[in-house]
Amino acid sequence: MFSTSSPPPAISTDTTAVIALAQEGSVLGSLDANVRRAVDLIAHAAREGADLICFPECFLQGYAFSELAMVERVAITCQAAELQPLVDAAAEYDIHVVIGLIERAEDETLYNTALALGPGGRIGRYRKQHLPFMGADRFLSTGDGNEPRVFDTPFGRVGMMICFDLRFPESARALALEGADIIVMPTAWPSTATRLADLVTRVRALENVVYLAVADRADEEAGIDYLGRSQLVDPWGDVVLDAGTEPGLFFAQFSPATSRQKKLTMTRGEYELEIFTARRPELYGALVTPALRVEGKS
């Protein structure tokens, strides 16, 4: 179903790549219009030298649906002919693409999905594993985690998660343990999500020593105001790019090799941190047990 790639070559310490974050809104329910807009943005990103472009969550159909019937009407498979212009654009412009859509699986199950494309075609997909009770997610199913969500590119290993996944540290940690050099996250942050943009993205990048890229919308849809604040955060937790609150296509550089340095040496022989080899998985059993009910909370 998806193309495969050989193990990635070693990344030189001076290798850099460029990511483009499409802080753009969708036309709710209009797949054709959103595909056309995506193709234009892919071409623009490539002309500006981007190796990778990331779009917001559910970009191809929109997010703020109020009825299951509406979601069922717009859902498509990842192999749908309507997506061919995106596949062709990735090939023509020699660029990698991560884009959000509402997916209809072969068994008719509906998912919030991030689809990864490359110059050689469809690379992989990720089905959102944590669903909030809002927008289209009210009518969708959670991904089961059985498919890989880290894929190889000439510029490093790219991992995917979506929006609400950010609130679960295990999600980003799993991607880092699978060797992601950069985690890309399509999202649909509402205007109230400022703490996620201010705090949580920095923590997820810092605690995993990995780049984290977020592509959000900066518009209004069916009464929901979106935050914007698309960003790239580096493995030290520093914000390389914050796109603010206006629509646009935003660019930043990243160095994949930086994410592979999991040993942090402040003073050699005196102050060194082994971020991953110092882990004690045998002590973390509570992380994978069912949640306990907290009085007054659910």
Sine and cosine of phi, psi and omega as CSV:
sin_phi,cos_phi,sin_psi,cos_psi,sin_omega,cos_omega
0.00,0.00,-0.69,0.72,0.02,-1.00
-0.90,-0.44,0.52,-0.86,0.03,-1.00
-0.93,0.36,0.40,-0.92,0.02,-1.00
-0.89,-0.46,0.30,-0.96,0.01,-1.00
-0.70,-0.71,0.37,-0.93,0.04,-1.00
-0.98,0.22,0.24,-0.97,0.02,-1.00
-0.81,0.58,0.62,-0.79,-0.07,-1.00
-0.94,0.35,0.54,-0.84,0.08,-1.00
-0.94,0.34,0.31,-0.95,0.07,-1.00
-0.87,0.50,0.63,-0.78,-0.01,-1.00
-0.99,-0.11,0.84,-0.55,0.04,-1.00
-0.91,0.41,0.51,-0.86,-0.01,-1.00
-0.91,0.41,-0.31,0.95,0.01,-1.00
-0.98,-0.22,0.16,0.99,0.04,-1.00
-0.97,0.23,0.77,-0.63,0.09,-1.00
-0.81,-0.58,0.38,-0.92,0.06,-1.00
-0.70,-0.71,0.28,-0.96,-0.02,-1.00
-0.88,-0.48,0.77,-0.64,0.09,-1.00
-0.93,-0.36,0.63,-0.78,0.11,-0.99
-0.93,-0.35,0.74,-0.67,0.03,-1.00
-0.94,-0.34,0.89,-0.47,-0.04,-1.00
-1.00,0.01,1.00,-0.07,0.01,-1.00
-1.00,0.05,0.96,0.29,-0.12,-0.99
-0.75,-0.66,0.52,-0.86,0.06,-1.00
-1.00,0.00,0.15,-0.99,0.00,-1.00
-0.94,-0.35,0.28,-0.96,0.22,-0.97
-1.00,-0.08,0.93,-0.36,-0.13,-0.99
-0.82,0.57,0.86,-0.51,0.09,-1.00
0.99,0.15,0.03,1.00,-0.07,-1.00
-0.94,-0.35,1.00,0.05,-0.03,-1.00
-0.87,0.50,-0.71,0.71,-0.06,-1.00
-0.87,0.50,-0.73,0.69,-0.02,-1.00
-0.90,0.44,-0.64,0.77,-0.03,-1.00
-0.94,0.33,-0.59,0.81,0.07,-1.00
-0.90,0.44,-0.71,0.70,0.01,-1.00
-0.87,0.50,-0.68,0.73,0.01,-1.00
-0.91,0.42,-0.64,0.77,0.02,-1.00
-0.89,0.45,-0.66,0.75,0.02,-1.00
-0.88,0.47,-0.67,0.74,0.03,-1.00
-0.88,0.48,-0.68,0.74,-0.02,-1.00
-0.94,0.35,-0.59,0.81,0.07,-1.00
-0.88,0.48,-0.71,0.71,0.01,-1.00
-0.89,0.46,-0.69,0.73,0.01,-1.00
-0.88,0.47,-0.72,0.69,-0.01,-1.00
-0.87,0.49,-0.68,0.73,-0.02,-1.00
-0.91,0.42,-0.65,0.76,0.01,-1.00
-0.89,0.46,-0.47,0.88,0.01,-1.00
-1.00,0.01,0.09,1.00,0.11,-0.99
1.00,-0.06,0.24,0.97,-0.01,-1.00
-0.95,0.31,0.64,-0.76,0.12,-0.99
-1.00,-0.02,-0.39,0.92,-0.11,-0.99
-0.53,-0.85,0.68,-0.73,0.12,-0.99
-0.81,-0.59,0.69,-0.72,0.02,-1.00
-0.87,-0.49,0.73,-0.68,0.02,-1.00
-0.96,-0.27,0.27,-0.96,0.03,-1.00
-0.93,0.38,0.15,-0.99,0.05,-1.00
-0.88,0.48,0.70,-0.71,0.05,-1.00
0.79,0.61,0.54,0.84,-0.09,-1.00
-0.85,0.53,-0.58,0.81,-0.17,-0.99
-0.97,0.26,-0.30,0.95,0.04,-1.00
-0.77,-0.64,-0.23,0.97,-0.13,-0.99
1.00,-0.09,0.18,-0.98,-0.13,-0.99
-0.86,-0.51,-0.56,0.83,-0.22,-0.98
-1.00,0.09,0.85,0.53,0.04,-1.00
-0.99,0.11,0.58,-0.82,-0.07,-1.00
-0.95,-0.32,-0.13,0.99,-0.04,-1.00
-0.64,-0.77,0.57,-0.82,0.04,-1.00
-0.86,0.52,-0.65,0.76,-0.04,-1.00
-0.86,0.51,-0.58,0.81,0.02,-1.00
-0.92,0.39,-0.65,0.76,0.01,-1.00
-0.92,0.40,-0.69,0.72,0.01,-1.00
-0.87,0.49,-0.58,0.82,-0.05,-1.00
-0.93,0.36,-0.54,0.84,-0.09,-1.00
-0.99,-0.14,-0.21,0.98,-0.07,-1.00
-0.91,0.42,0.59,-0.80,0.01,-1.00
-0.67,-0.74,0.29,-0.96,0.08,-1.00
-0.99,0.14,0.31,-0.95,0.04,-1.00
-0.95,0.31,-0.19,0.98,0.04,-1.00
-0.97,-0.23,0.15,0.99,-0.09,-1.00
-0.86,0.50,0.59,-0.81,0.01,-1.00
-0.88,0.48,-0.47,0.88,-0.01,-1.00
-0.89,0.46,-0.34,0.94,-0.01,-1.00
-1.00,0.01,-0.09,1.00,-0.07,-1.00
-0.86,0.51,-0.59,0.80,0.05,-1.00
-0.86,0.52,-0.54,0.84,0.05,-1.00
-0.94,0.33,-0.67,0.74,0.05,-1.00
-0.88,0.48,-0.69,0.72,0.00,-1.00
-0.91,0.42,-0.64,0.77,-0.02,-1.00
-0.91,0.41,-0.66,0.75,0.03,-1.00
-0.87,0.49,-0.63,0.77,0.02,-1.00
-0.95,0.33,-0.73,0.69,-0.05,-1.00
-0.88,0.47,-0.64,0.77,-0.11,-0.99
-0.98,-0.19,0.08,1.00,0.08,-1.00
0.80,0.60,0.85,0.53,-0.09,-1.00
-0.64,-0.77,0.44,-0.90,0.10,-0.99
-0.99,-0.15,0.54,-0.84,-0.13,-0.99
-0.70,-0.71,0.71,-0.70,0.20,-0.98
-0.85,-0.52,0.84,-0.54,-0.11,-0.99
-0.65,-0.76,0.61,-0.79,-0.06,-1.00
-1.00,-0.04,0.59,-0.81,0.04,-1.00
-0.45,-0.89,0.25,-0.97,0.17,-0.99
-1.00,-0.09,0.91,-0.42,-0.14,-0.99
-0.99,-0.17,0.66,-0.75,0.18,-0.98
-0.97,-0.26,0.91,-0.41,0.00,-1.00
-0.97,0.25,0.16,-0.99,-0.01,-1.00
-0.87,0.50,-0.49,0.87,0.02,-1.00
-1.00,-0.02,0.23,0.97,0.03,-1.00
0.97,0.23,0.02,1.00,0.09,-1.00
-0.92,0.39,0.60,-0.80,-0.04,-1.00
-0.96,-0.27,0.69,-0.73,-0.04,-1.00
-0.72,-0.69,0.44,-0.90,0.22,-0.98
-1.00,-0.01,0.92,-0.38,-0.25,-0.97
-0.81,-0.59,0.58,-0.81,0.21,-0.98
-0.95,-0.30,0.83,-0.55,-0.02,-1.00
-0.97,-0.26,0.75,-0.66,0.01,-1.00
-0.96,-0.28,0.79,-0.62,0.03,-1.00
-0.85,-0.53,0.47,-0.88,0.09,-1.00
-0.67,-0.75,0.01,-1.00,0.02,-1.00
-0.84,0.54,-0.40,0.92,0.00,-1.00
-1.00,-0.09,0.06,1.00,0.02,-1.00
0.86,-0.52,-0.39,-0.92,-0.01,-1.00
-0.95,0.31,0.78,-0.63,-0.04,-1.00
-0.98,-0.18,-0.69,0.72,-0.06,-1.00
-0.02,-1.00,0.01,-1.00,0.03,-1.00
-0.54,-0.84,0.36,-0.93,0.09,-1.00
-0.74,-0.67,0.78,-0.63,0.04,-1.00
-0.98,-0.19,0.84,-0.54,-0.11,-0.99
-0.77,0.64,0.77,-0.63,-0.12,-0.99
-0.99,-0.13,-0.27,0.96,0.01,-1.00
-0.79,-0.62,0.85,-0.52,-0.11,-0.99
-0.91,-0.42,0.84,-0.55,0.13,-0.99
-0.98,0.17,0.25,-0.97,0.06,-1.00
-1.00,-0.04,0.99,0.16,0.02,-1.00
-0.27,-0.96,0.44,-0.90,0.07,-1.00
0.77,0.64,-0.55,-0.83,-0.04,-1.00
-0.88,0.47,-0.45,0.89,-0.06,-1.00
-0.87,0.49,-0.37,0.93,0.04,-1.00
-0.89,0.45,-0.35,0.94,-0.13,-0.99
-0.91,-0.43,0.15,0.99,-0.11,-0.99
-0.93,-0.37,0.20,-0.98,0.02,-1.00
-0.96,-0.27,0.45,-0.89,0.03,-1.00
-0.98,0.19,0.57,-0.82,0.10,-0.99
-0.93,0.36,0.51,-0.86,-0.07,-1.00
-1.00,-0.07,-0.06,1.00,0.06,-1.00
0.97,0.24,0.21,0.98,-0.07,-1.00
-1.00,0.10,-0.20,0.98,0.00,-1.00
-0.97,-0.23,0.55,-0.84,0.06,-1.00
-0.87,0.49,0.57,-0.82,0.08,-1.00
-0.79,-0.62,0.31,0.95,0.17,-0.99
-0.85,-0.53,0.79,-0.61,-0.04,-1.00
-0.77,-0.63,0.42,-0.91,-0.08,-1.00
-1.00,0.00,0.63,-0.78,0.10,-0.99
-0.70,-0.71,0.20,-0.98,0.06,-1.00
-0.89,0.46,-0.35,0.94,-0.05,-1.00
-0.95,-0.31,0.23,0.97,0.06,-1.00
0.75,-0.66,-0.05,-1.00,-0.05,-1.00
-0.99,-0.13,0.79,-0.61,-0.08,-1.00
-0.93,-0.37,0.81,-0.58,0.05,-1.00
-0.95,-0.31,0.40,-0.92,-0.05,-1.00
-0.80,-0.60,0.67,-0.75,0.28,-0.96
-0.58,-0.81,0.12,-0.99,-0.11,-0.99
-0.72,-0.70,0.83,-0.56,0.24,-0.97
0.65,0.76,-0.98,-0.17,-0.11,-0.99
-0.85,0.52,-0.39,0.92,0.07,-1.00
-0.83,0.56,-0.46,0.89,-0.05,-1.00
-0.86,0.50,-0.51,0.86,-0.03,-1.00
-0.95,0.30,-0.14,0.99,-0.04,-1.00
-0.93,-0.37,0.97,-0.24,-0.08,-1.00
-0.86,0.51,-0.43,0.90,0.00,-1.00
-0.89,0.46,-0.51,0.86,-0.06,-1.00
-0.91,0.42,-0.79,0.62,0.03,-1.00
-0.92,0.40,-0.60,0.80,0.01,-1.00
-0.88,0.47,-0.67,0.74,0.02,-1.00
-0.87,0.49,-0.65,0.76,0.03,-1.00
-0.90,0.43,-0.67,0.75,0.02,-1.00
-0.90,0.44,-0.65,0.76,0.02,-1.00
-0.92,0.40,-0.43,0.90,0.05,-1.00
-1.00,0.10,0.04,1.00,0.12,-0.99
1.00,-0.08,0.28,0.96,0.02,-1.00
-0.89,0.45,0.74,-0.67,0.12,-0.99
-1.00,0.03,-0.51,0.86,0.07,-1.00
-0.61,-0.79,0.69,-0.72,0.09,-1.00
-0.97,-0.24,0.83,-0.56,0.06,-1.00
-0.96,-0.28,0.68,-0.73,-0.14,-0.99
-0.72,-0.69,0.99,-0.11,0.21,-0.98
-0.88,0.47,0.66,-0.75,-0.02,-1.00
-0.56,-0.83,0.24,-0.97,0.12,-0.99
-0.71,-0.71,0.89,0.45,-0.01,-1.00
-0.91,0.42,0.82,-0.57,0.16,-0.99
-0.95,0.30,0.17,-0.99,-0.10,-1.00
-0.90,0.43,-0.27,0.96,0.02,-1.00
-0.99,0.13,-0.07,1.00,-0.14,-0.99
-1.00,0.03,0.55,0.84,-0.09,-1.00
-0.90,0.43,-0.57,0.82,-0.02,-1.00
-0.92,0.39,-0.51,0.86,0.07,-1.00
-0.90,0.44,-0.70,0.71,0.00,-1.00
-0.94,0.33,-0.57,0.82,-0.06,-1.00
-0.98,0.18,-0.58,0.82,-0.21,-0.98
-0.85,-0.53,-0.80,0.61,-0.25,-0.97
-0.94,0.34,-0.62,0.78,0.03,-1.00
-0.87,0.50,-0.64,0.77,-0.02,-1.00
-0.91,0.40,-0.64,0.77,0.00,-1.00
-0.92,0.40,-0.70,0.71,-0.03,-1.00
-0.88,0.47,-0.66,0.76,0.03,-1.00
-0.92,0.40,-0.72,0.69,-0.07,-1.00
-0.91,0.42,-0.71,0.70,-0.10,-0.99
-0.95,0.32,-0.33,0.94,0.00,-1.00
-0.94,-0.34,-0.01,1.00,-0.04,-1.00
0.75,0.66,0.86,0.52,-0.09,-1.00
-0.54,-0.84,0.48,-0.88,0.14,-0.99
-0.96,0.29,0.60,-0.80,0.08,-1.00
-0.78,-0.63,0.85,-0.53,0.01,-1.00
-0.90,-0.43,0.75,-0.66,-0.04,-1.00
-0.85,-0.53,0.76,-0.65,0.10,-0.99
-0.90,-0.45,0.91,-0.42,-0.02,-1.00
-0.88,-0.47,0.19,-0.98,0.10,-0.99
-1.00,0.03,0.30,-0.95,0.08,-1.00
-0.63,-0.77,0.84,0.54,-0.04,-1.00
-0.54,-0.84,-0.28,-0.96,0.04,-1.00
-0.80,-0.60,0.63,-0.77,0.00,-1.00
-0.56,-0.83,0.88,-0.48,0.07,-1.00
0.76,0.65,0.69,0.73,0.06,-1.00
1.00,0.03,-0.06,1.00,0.03,-1.00
-0.98,-0.19,0.82,-0.57,0.13,-0.99
-1.00,-0.04,0.78,-0.63,-0.02,-1.00
-0.99,-0.14,0.51,-0.86,-0.19,-0.98
-0.97,0.24,-0.59,0.81,-0.25,-0.97
0.98,0.19,-0.72,-0.69,0.04,-1.00
0.88,0.47,0.48,0.88,0.14,-0.99
-0.81,0.59,0.55,-0.84,-0.10,-0.99
-0.37,-0.93,0.34,-0.94,0.21,-0.98
-0.86,-0.52,0.81,-0.59,0.03,-1.00
-0.90,-0.43,0.68,-0.73,-0.05,-1.00
-1.00,0.02,0.13,-0.99,-0.07,-1.00
-0.90,0.44,-0.17,0.98,0.07,-1.00
-1.00,-0.08,0.00,1.00,-0.01,-1.00
1.00,0.08,0.19,0.98,0.04,-1.00
-1.00,-0.01,0.66,-0.75,-0.01,-1.00
-0.99,0.14,0.93,-0.36,0.02,-1.00
-0.97,0.23,-0.62,0.78,-0.02,-1.00
-0.60,-0.80,0.75,-0.66,0.22,-0.98
-0.79,-0.61,0.88,-0.47,-0.16,-0.99
-0.98,0.18,-0.09,1.00,-0.01,-1.00
0.96,0.28,-0.48,-0.88,-0.18,-0.98
-0.88,-0.48,0.18,0.98,0.03,-1.00
-0.97,-0.25,0.53,-0.85,0.04,-1.00
-0.89,0.45,0.40,-0.91,0.06,-1.00
0.35,-0.94,-0.01,-1.00,0.06,-1.00
-0.90,-0.43,0.85,-0.52,-0.17,-0.99
-0.86,-0.50,0.60,-0.80,-0.14,-0.99
-0.84,-0.55,0.55,-0.83,0.09,-1.00
-0.43,-0.90,0.44,-0.90,0.06,-1.00
-0.99,-0.11,0.50,-0.87,0.14,-0.99
-0.60,-0.80,0.40,-0.92,-0.03,-1.00
-0.89,-0.46,0.98,-0.20,-0.07,-1.00
-0.81,0.58,-0.56,0.83,-0.04,-1.00
-0.88,0.48,-0.47,0.89,0.01,-1.00
-0.87,0.48,-0.59,0.80,-0.01,-1.00
-0.95,0.32,-0.29,0.96,-0.06,-1.00
-1.00,0.01,-0.07,1.00,0.02,-1.00
-1.00,-0.03,0.98,0.18,-0.06,-1.00
-0.99,0.15,-0.17,0.99,0.13,-0.99
-0.99,-0.10,0.86,-0.51,-0.03,-1.00
-0.97,-0.25,0.88,-0.47,-0.03,-1.00
-0.94,-0.35,0.95,-0.33,0.07,-1.00
-1.00,0.07,-0.77,0.63,0.10,-0.99
-0.72,-0.69,0.91,-0.41,-0.10,-0.99
-0.84,0.54,0.78,-0.63,0.02,-1.00
0.99,0.17,-0.10,1.00,-0.03,-1.00
-0.80,-0.60,-0.62,0.78,-0.09,-1.00
-0.62,-0.79,1.00,-0.01,-0.03,-1.00
-0.74,-0.68,0.64,-0.77,-0.03,-1.00
-0.84,-0.55,0.79,-0.61,0.08,-1.00
-0.98,-0.21,1.00,-0.09,-0.16,-0.99
-0.91,0.42,-0.64,0.77,-0.06,-1.00
-0.98,-0.21,-0.65,0.76,-0.04,-1.00
-0.94,0.33,-0.29,0.96,0.04,-1.00
-0.99,0.11,-0.04,1.00,0.01,-1.00
-0.89,0.46,0.47,-0.88,0.03,-1.00
-0.81,-0.59,0.96,0.29,-0.09,-1.00
-0.82,0.57,-0.49,0.87,-0.02,-1.00
-0.92,0.40,-0.25,0.97,-0.01,-1.00
-0.99,-0.10,-0.08,1.00,-0.19,-0.98
-0.97,-0.26,0.40,0.92,-0.07,-1.00
-0.83,0.56,-0.55,0.84,-0.03,-1.00
-0.88,0.47,-0.37,0.93,-0.02,-1.00
-0.93,0.36,-0.37,0.93,-0.04,-1.00
-0.89,-0.46,0.36,0.93,0.10,-0.99
-0.98,-0.17,0.42,-0.91,0.03,-1.00
-0.83,0.56,0.61,-0.79,-0.03,-1.00
-0.91,0.42,0.61,-0.79,0.10,-1.00
-1.00,0.09,0.54,-0.84,0.05,-1.00
-0.97,0.23,0.79,-0.61,0.05,-1.00
-1.00,-0.09,0.72,-0.69,-0.05,-1.00
-0.80,0.59,0.81,-0.59,0.03,-1.00
0.99,0.10,-0.07,1.00,0.01,-1.00
-0.82,-0.58,0.25,-0.97,0.08,-1.00
-0.76,-0.65,0.00,0.00,0.00,0.00
